[in-house]
Amino acid sequence: MTWTVEHACGHSSERDLSNRPADKRASFARWLATKDCTDCWKAARDGDRASKEEWLAAKRAEEAAAATAWARKFDMPPLEGPVKALDWGERCRHQLVTAAHTALVLEGAWDETDWARIEEQARAVTRAGWWIDQRDAEGADLPELLEAATDDDRGGTENPFR
């Protein structure tokens, strides 16, 4: 029940197909021949994982730089919370507030005076976790979300779990 399979990568392997029904072994061996051998498949997967991780790290760095520049430009205070949540919270805040500005001011009927009130409310929410929790929200929902924020979400209170 051992079959020699010539893989698409050029390698061959011995495969025990005794656990397959007799009438399915040949077709399974043909299918295996269209795939890379286990070693080549693992090498490709690991290479893809490494390149994906590099791409993701570069994307996160780019997003973090954009969020930092935006926070400086619009005088947003630093966020509070666990160190590993700070960058993520900054990116989420940047994305949500800019999406809200687009939806409410650029595409909506708000003027800059209306927007200034929302911007002030956004400055008051300094808990990184709050911004992370809102990461999937629509920009147009930001005014309602900011109204729902609690005192724990706003700066000034000493909470070790921020």
C-alpha positions as CSV (number, residue, x, y, z in Angstrom):
1,M,0.0,0.0,0.0
2,T,3.0,2.3,-0.3
3,W,3.0,4.6,-3.3
4,T,5.9,6.5,-4.8
5,V,4.7,10.0,-5.5
6,E,6.6,12.4,-7.8
7,H,5.7,15.8,-6.5
8,A,5.3,19.1,-8.5
9,C,8.4,20.4,-6.8
10,G,10.5,17.6,-8.4
11,H,11.0,15.6,-5.2
12,S,9.6,12.1,-4.7
13,S,8.2,10.6,-1.6
14,E,7.0,7.2,-0.4
15,R,3.4,7.5,0.9
16,D,1.6,4.8,2.8
17,L,-2.0,5.0,1.5
18,S,-3.2,1.9,3.3
19,N,-5.6,4.0,5.4
20,R,-7.5,5.0,2.2
21,P,-10.1,2.8,0.5
22,A,-8.5,0.8,-2.4
23,D,-10.6,2.6,-5.0
24,K,-9.4,6.0,-3.8
25,R,-5.6,5.4,-3.6
26,A,-4.7,6.1,-7.2
27,S,-6.7,9.4,-7.4
28,F,-5.2,10.5,-4.1
29,A,-1.7,9.7,-5.3
30,R,-2.4,11.7,-8.5
31,W,-3.6,14.6,-6.4
32,L,-0.5,14.5,-4.2
33,A,1.6,14.6,-7.3
34,T,0.2,18.1,-8.1
35,K,1.4,19.4,-4.7
36,D,4.9,20.1,-3.4
37,C,6.4,17.6,-1.0
38,T,6.0,18.1,2.7
39,D,9.5,19.7,3.1
40,C,8.9,22.2,0.2
41,W,5.4,23.0,1.4
42,K,6.7,23.7,4.9
43,A,9.5,25.9,3.6
44,A,7.1,27.9,1.4
45,R,4.7,28.3,4.3
46,D,7.4,29.4,6.6
47,G,8.7,31.8,4.0
48,D,5.2,33.2,3.5
49,R,4.7,33.6,7.2
50,A,8.0,35.5,7.5
51,S,7.2,37.8,4.6
52,K,3.7,38.3,6.0
53,E,5.1,39.2,9.4
54,E,7.6,41.6,7.8
55,W,4.8,43.2,5.7
56,L,2.6,43.5,8.8
57,A,5.4,45.0,10.9
58,A,6.1,47.6,8.2
59,K,2.3,48.4,7.8
60,R,2.0,48.8,11.6
61,A,5.1,51.1,11.7
62,E,3.6,53.2,8.9
63,E,0.2,53.4,10.7
64,A,1.9,54.3,14.0
65,A,4.0,57.1,12.3
66,A,0.8,58.5,10.7
67,A,-1.1,58.3,14.0
68,T,1.7,60.0,15.9
69,A,2.0,62.8,13.3
70,W,-1.7,63.3,13.3
71,A,-1.9,63.4,17.2
72,R,0.8,66.1,17.3
73,K,-0.8,68.1,14.5
74,F,-4.2,68.1,16.3
75,D,-2.9,68.3,19.8
76,M,-4.2,65.0,20.9
77,P,-3.0,63.9,24.4
78,P,-1.1,60.7,24.8
79,L,-3.2,57.6,25.6
80,E,-3.0,55.7,28.9
81,G,-3.1,52.0,29.5
82,P,-0.9,48.9,29.2
83,V,2.3,49.5,27.1
84,K,1.3,46.9,24.5
85,A,-2.1,48.7,24.0
86,L,-0.8,52.2,23.5
87,D,0.3,52.0,19.8
88,W,-2.8,50.0,18.9
89,G,-5.0,52.6,20.7
90,E,-3.3,55.4,18.9
91,R,-3.9,53.8,15.6
92,C,-7.5,53.1,16.4
93,R,-8.1,56.7,17.6
94,H,-6.5,58.1,14.4
95,Q,-8.5,55.9,12.1
96,L,-11.8,56.5,13.9
97,V,-11.5,60.3,14.3
98,T,-10.3,60.8,10.7
99,A,-13.1,58.6,9.5
100,A,-15.6,60.7,11.6
101,H,-14.2,63.9,10.1
102,T,-14.7,62.6,6.6
103,A,-18.2,61.3,7.3
104,L,-19.5,64.3,9.3
105,V,-17.6,67.3,7.8
106,L,-16.2,66.5,4.4
107,E,-19.1,64.3,3.2
108,G,-21.8,65.5,5.7
109,A,-23.4,68.7,6.8
110,W,-21.2,69.6,9.8
111,D,-19.1,72.7,9.9
112,E,-15.8,73.2,11.6
113,T,-17.5,74.6,14.7
114,D,-19.5,71.4,15.2
115,W,-16.4,69.4,14.6
116,A,-14.4,71.4,17.2
117,R,-16.8,70.1,19.9
118,I,-16.3,66.5,18.8
119,E,-12.5,67.0,18.7
120,E,-12.5,68.3,22.3
121,Q,-14.5,65.3,23.4
122,A,-12.1,63.0,21.6
123,R,-9.2,64.7,23.4
124,A,-10.8,63.9,26.7
125,V,-10.9,60.1,26.1
126,T,-7.4,58.9,26.9
127,R,-7.9,55.3,27.7
128,A,-6.3,53.3,24.9
129,G,-8.7,50.4,25.5
130,W,-11.7,52.5,24.8
131,W,-10.3,53.4,21.3
132,I,-9.4,49.8,20.7
133,D,-13.0,48.7,21.6
134,Q,-14.4,51.2,19.1
135,R,-12.1,50.1,16.2
136,D,-14.9,48.6,14.1
137,A,-17.3,51.6,14.6
138,E,-18.4,53.8,11.8
139,G,-16.9,57.3,11.7
140,A,-20.4,58.8,11.8
141,D,-21.1,57.1,15.1
142,L,-18.2,58.9,16.9
143,P,-20.4,61.6,18.5
144,E,-22.7,59.0,20.1
145,L,-19.7,56.9,21.2
146,L,-18.0,59.8,22.8
147,E,-21.2,60.7,24.7
148,A,-21.3,57.1,26.0
149,A,-17.7,57.2,27.2
150,T,-17.5,57.0,31.0
151,D,-15.3,58.9,33.5
152,D,-13.0,55.8,33.5
153,D,-12.4,56.3,29.8
154,R,-11.5,60.0,30.3
155,G,-8.1,61.1,31.7
156,G,-7.4,62.2,35.2
157,T,-8.5,59.1,37.2
158,E,-6.0,56.7,38.5
159,N,-7.0,53.3,37.4
160,P,-4.4,50.6,37.1
161,F,-6.4,48.6,34.6
162,R,-6.5,51.4,31.9
